[in-house]
C-alpha cells in the first residue's frame, strides 16, 4: 500500500483516506471478500480526496462505502473523511439485530452533513453506501459515485442514479448513456453532503446471488470507462485480476487524450465485493 491514512479498528472495520496505492488489497468481508483500491490523480500534487470504508457489523450484516470529496470545493478530502468517520461513530458493531442499521446510517449522514457545512469553507463530498443484511443488500446514494451489482453473465441488478443534471437526463431518456460520459456538464453534481438541501436516496432490497459481483466506485472510474466496459471487466474472474484490470484500463484512458474515448484524470477509488462460492 502506498502512502496514506488507514485507520484500522478491528471491531469496526477499516477506513481509508489519502491513499496512493500501487495495488489493490483483498480482505475478508461477511460471506465473501472485498478488493479495495484508492490512488490519487496521476501527476497531481493534491491529496487524494476519496475515502473508502469496510465495516462489518456482525456475522451477517455490514456496510461498504465510498466518498468522493468534491474537487471544485475546498477541503474535499476532509469532507469525505468526515462522513465515513461519522458512519463509524454511529454504527453499533457487534449488534446482533441489524434492523435498526437504516436509522443509524441516516442519522450519521445527517450529522455528517452538518459537520461538513460547519467547516465553513463550502466543502462537499458524494457518498454511496451499501448495506448488507444476510443475503440481501440495498444502497444509500448521494451524488455521482456509483454502486453497480451485476451477475456472472453481465446482467445489471443494480445501478445507482447519478444525482446530476446529466444523470437525470439519462434516467428520463433525454440523453444516451454513451453520450453522457463526454457531456460538458458531466461533472456538475446537484446533491451532495455539505448542502443544506441534501437528499438521501435509499434503494430497495435486492437478493445477492452466488455469482453476483458488486462495485462501489468514485467517478475516477466511471468518467473513464463506460458502464458496459466496467460490467464486462467485473462480472467474472478473481478479485485481484478484476481490480488490476480496472486500474490498468482507467489509467490508460486518463493518459490517452482521444476524442473517441472518455478521458478525465482524477483520483481513482473502488471497492469490489464477491461472495464465497
Buried (B, 14 or more C-beta within 10 A) or exposed (E): BEEBBBBEEEEBBBBBBBBBBEBBBBBEBBBBBBBBBBBBBEEEEEBBBBBBBBBBBBEBBBBBBBBBBBBEBBBBBBBBBBBBBBBBEBBBBEBEEBEEBBEBBBBBBBBBBBBBBEBEBBBBBBBBBBBBBEBBBBBBBBBBBBBBBBBEEEEEBBBBBBBBBBBBBBEEEEBEBEEBBBBEEBBEBBBBBBBEEBEBBEBEEBEBEEBBBBBBBBBBBBBBBBBEBBBBBBBBBEBEEBBBBBBEBBBEBBEEEEEEBBBBBBBBBBBBBBBEE
